[in-house]
Amino acid sequence: MTPPRVRFAPSPTGYLHVGGARTALYNWLVARSHPDGVFALRIEDTDRDRSSAAMVDAILEGMRWLGLDWDEGPVHQADGVEGHRARALELLEAGRAYRDFTDPEELARIREEEPDRAVRWPREQWERLDPEEAELRTARGEHHAIRFRVPSGETTWEDRIHGTVRFRNEDLEDLVLLRTDGTPTYNLAVVADDAAMGINLVIRGDDHISNTPKQILLYEALGLPVPEFAHAPMILGPDGKRLSKRHGAASVGEFEARGILPEAMTNFLALLGWSPGDDRELFGPTELVEAFSLDRVGTKAAVFDVEKLEWMNGRYMEARDPSTLVEPVLEALGADRERAMEAASAQDPDGDARRRVLQLVSLLASRARTVTDLADALRIYLFDEVVPEEKAAAKHWYRKPEM
């Protein structure tokens, strides 16, 4: 078996979303299942306006929290822009691409008024343009895109999750390789970078399936080896819509802040689309590596069930050595940490605050589902005041009307 070389390639335009984290985890598991497997990290930061160093740091921190170490990288896609352009010009020189001088407003009008014609309209306009005239117009500085000439026929691949997938090439638009400002597009950059990094298996969400035939055609046109593909099912909220902020927390960092343990989050993410084939639900990292297989990843969208995550987190908290929960609980107390330590010190015969906190954690951990729940429970034992839960108080407490 050829050792898998896989990659996770997030865009630093936001935090590490749970969907991206699941993709990273699946890649990591496949790489770790083989003694010579490689898990590479690439930051797709060619969108300079939306990318930021802060988001890169947040993504890396999220991966470290989950325990997803990488073997190569992080490689920054923006560093390879000149190589991407060279690939586009290589296709142009070989007659596999052409220059498109279409006015963007005119193309938008065609797409709106004649959507069926728009698929091939740029080729109709420009593929027969005399090469010398095209070069002359380019030399004059006329803005233009470079488009790939999609061949006739059908593009087929054996997806490691979906099985045989087919696309009619006639349904594919001649994709843009270089925009009018000379920047490379996503599909060109991904193909060039994956080839340069020697990636032989691409594992990603099935929202990318429509990109795959375009990328396969680019690999073939450039004479590059085509990797295998595996497209994991989407993650949906309880309402059946794509998971987002409207469902509550959607980034890994938010769940960490809510008191979810990393081992619980990793276990839960693995089961969003994958089944071990038996009734087991709780796995340590080593057990996950041994059990995981792309063959048991389904095609049906997975539903993100927060209650199930919190239940699983509770089981991990119960199984942990209570001493490992002391510091997370103190962090969860936030601004009340110092006051809590003073109260704990006063309650311990020898003034040992951490020993008192450990006693409370040992007593209460089995009843909590999150670290923040556990921290809230400690408040009752450490502080004199009791802060009622607002909704419960409104429902169950009677307050005498003011006269």
N, C-alpha and C positions, 0 to 999 in steps of 0.2 A: 504493500500500500504506500502510495506517495504521501510523504508528510504534508499535512495541510498547511498552507500559508494563507491566513485569513487576516482581515483588517476591520477596524471600526473607524468610520470616517465622519465624525460629527461636524456640523457647521456651527461656529461660535457666534451665533446670533441669538442665543438664549441659553438657559440653564440645561442641565442634563435631564431631559424628559424621561419618564418611565419607559416610553416606547424605545427610545434610543438606548436606555440602560439594558432593556431586555435584548436588543440586538447585540450590544457589546457582550453581554453575558453568553449568548449562544455562540458567538465567535470564540470567546475565551474558552468555553467548555470544549468546543471542537479541537482547538489548538492543544489544550492540556490533555486531551484523550490520547495523544500520540507523543511518544518520547521526543520526537524531533519536530513537533508542531510549532508554528510561529504565529504569534498574535501581534500584529502591527497596529500602530495608531497613526492616523493621518488627520490633520485639522484642515477642513475644506474652507479656507478663509479668503477665497478669491473675491467675495463680495465685501470689499473694503468698507463700504458705507455702513453695513450692518454688523460686521464682525468687530469684536473687541477683545483685548488681552484679558480683561476681567472675566469674560465668558469662557475663554480658554481655561483660565485658572479654575473656574467653577466646575467645568466639565471634568478636568483632571482630578480635582478634589472629590467629586462625586464617584469617579471610578475607583480611586484609592479607598474611599469609605466602603465601597462594595467589595473590596479585595480583588479587583480586576487588574492585575499587573500586566504590563505589556513588555514584549521582547524587543521591539524596534520602534523608533520614533520618540516623541511625536514629529512627524514630517509635516511641514506646512505647504499646502497646495499652492499658495501664492508664490512660493519660491520657484515653482516650476513653470511659470507663465510662458517664458521664452521657449521652453521645450514644447509646450502645448501649441504655440503658434507655429513652430517648426513642423509639427505633425500635420497641421492644417495645410500648410504650404506644400508639404509632401504629397498630400492628396490632390491638391490643385495641379501640381506639376504632372501627376500621373493621370489627369483627366477624370479623377473620381470626385472632383468638386468643381464649383464654378463661382464666379463673382456675381453678386446680386446687387444691382444699383437701384433697386426699387425704393421709391419714396415711402417711408413708414406709414404715412397717412393714407397713401393709395392702397397699400397692402391691407391696412385695417379696414378700408372701405370694401375691398374685394371679399375679405373674410366675412364681413357682416352681410353683404348682399348676395354673394355666391359662394357659400362655404364649401360646397363640393368641388368647385373649380379651384378654390384657394389652395388646396393640397398640392397641386402641381403648377399653379400659376407662375411662381418665380422662374421655374425651369422653362416654361413656355416663352417667357420674356427674354431670358438671358443665356441659356445654354448654347445658343447658336451665335452669340456675339463673337465677332472676330477677336482672337487672342491679342492681336496687336492693338486693337481699339481698346480692349479691356485694360491692357497695360498702360496705354496712353491716358485713359481716364483716371486710372489709379495714380499715375505720376502727377496728374494735375491736382490730386488731393480730393477727388470726389469720394464722398463717404459711400461705403458699400460693405455688405456682409459677405462672408464666404460660406457657401452651402455645400453640404454633402449630397451627391447624386445617388439617391436610393435606387438600387437595381430592382429589376422586376423579379417576380418569384415569391417565395415564401421563406420566412425565417422560423426555424424550429429549434427548440432545445429541450433537454431532459432535466426538468427542475427537480432538485433533490427533495422538495416538499410537494410540489403540485403535479409532478409527473410530466407528461408531454404537453408542451405549450406551443401553439402555432400563431403566427401573425402573417397576414397577407401584406406583402411589401407595398402594394398599391394603396393601402390605407395609411401609410406613413408619409408624412410630409418630408420634403428634402430638408433635413435639419440643419440649422445654423451651426457652424463650427466656430467662426469668429464673428463677433458683433461688429457693428459699424465703427465702434471705437477701438477695435482691435483686440478686445478682451475675449478669452476663450469661454465657451459655454460649458455647462455642467457635463454633458455627455462626452464631449471631447476630453475634458480635463480628467474625468474619472477613468476613461479608457487608458489615456497616456500614463496616468499615475499608477493604476493597478498593474499595468504591464511593466513599468519601471521597477515596481516593488516586488515583482514576481508573484503576485497574488494568484492562486490557482482555484480558490473557492470564494465566491462572494455571497455572504449571508446578510440579508437585509429584509426590511418590511415589504409586504406584497403591494404596497402603494407604488413600488418601483418597477413592477412587472412591465408596465408600458414603456419604460426606458430600456429594458433589456434587449429587445430586437434591434433597436438603434445602435446600442453599444456592440452587440455581436457583429453587426454589419461593419462597424468601424474597425473592430479587431481584424476582421477578415480582409478589409480593404488595405489595412496597414501591414498585413502579413504577420500579425501578432498571434500568439497562442490564445485561444478563447478559454477563459476559466469556466468552472462549473458555477451554477447559480442555485441558490436556495432562498425562497421568499417566504418569510414567516407571516402568519396571520396578523391582522390588525388588532389593536387593543381598544376596546370600546368602553364607554361609561355605562352605568346601569340603565340609561335611557336608550341604549343601542346606537348612540352617536359616538364619533371619534373622541377619545379621551382628551379633555382639555381643562383649562382653568375653571370652566363653569361647573365641573364636577368636584371642585375642591382642589386639593393639592395635586399637582401634575408633575412636579419635578422631584428628583431624588432628594435634594436638599430640604425640601419642605417636609418630606416624610421623616427625615432625620430629626428635624426640629420638632416634629410631633411625637417624638419618642419611640420611633421604630428602630429596632436593632438591625445592623447591616446583614447579619446572617439570616434574619427573618425575611428581609427585603429580597435578598438574593434567591432564597428558596421560593418565595412567592412569585417572583418574576419568571423563574424557570418553568413554573407550572402554568403560566399564561400562554397556552398553545401546545405545550409538551406534556405527554403522559408517560410515566415510567412503566405502564403496563400492568401494574398491580395497585393495591390500595394504599401504598406508602404516600405520605404527604410531607414528612419532615426529613430533610437531607442536610448533612454537613457538606462543606465544599468538596471533600474527597469523594464522598458518596455520590454527589451530583456528577462529578467528572466520570466516575465509573458507570453510572446509570444512563447518562444522557446520550441520545442518538437522534440525528435529524430524521431518521426513519419513523420516529414516533411523534414528530411535530405534525399537527393537523393543519387543515386548510380553513377551518371554521374560525371566525373572529372570536377572540377571548374577551371576557367581560371582567373589568377590574372591580373586584368586590372588596371594599375597604374593611367591612366587617370580618371577612375571611382573613385579610392581612393582619388585623389586630388580634384575632383569635390565634393565629400562627405566632405572632409576636409574643403573646402571653405564654405560649408553650415554651418558647425559647428563653423567656425571662425566668420561668419556673425552673428550667434545667440549668441555668447558669449558676456559677459560683457567686453567691451574693456579694462578695467583695469586689467583683468586677462591675457591679452596678452602682457602687457608691459614688464614684466620680460622675458618671452620666446623670445620676439623680441630682447631685449637687449643682451640676451645670443647668439642669432643667429648672432649678429653683430661681435661676436668673438673679435679679436684684435682691432677692431674699436670702441668697446664699450665706452671706456673712451673719445675718441675724439668726439663720437656722443653726449655724455652727455654734454661735454663742448660747443658744437655747439648749443644744445637744450637750455642750460642755457642762452646763449647769445641771443637767439631768444625770450625768455620769458620775459615780462616786469619786473617780480620780480625775474628773475634768477632761476625759478623753472624748472629744467631740466625734471623731471618726468612728470610734468603737460604738458609741450610742447610735449613730446613723446606720452603721452596719447591722446592729441589732434590729432596728426598725425595718430596714430593707429585708432582712432575713424573714421577719415576721409577715411582711405585707406583699412581697414580690409575687407570691402564688395567686394573689387576688387581683393583680393589676394586669392590664393588657398592653400598656405602653409605659415608657419611662416617665412621661409627663403625668400619667395617672398615678404612678408610684410617688412622684414628687408631691402631687396634691394630697395624697394620703398622709405623707409625712407631716404636712403642715398641721394637721389636726392634732398630732402628738407633740409637736414642737412649739406651736404658737397658741396663745390663749384665745385669740379671736377665731371665730368660725365664719367663713364667707359662704353663704348658701348659693347654690346654683340658681341662677335667676329664674329660669323657666319653672323649675320645680317649686321654688318658693312662691311664685305667683299662682301656681296651681293648688298647692297644699296648705299654705299658710294663710290664716285669717288675720287681717289687720283691721283693728277697730277704726272706724271712720273718725276723722278729726271733727270736733264740734266747733 
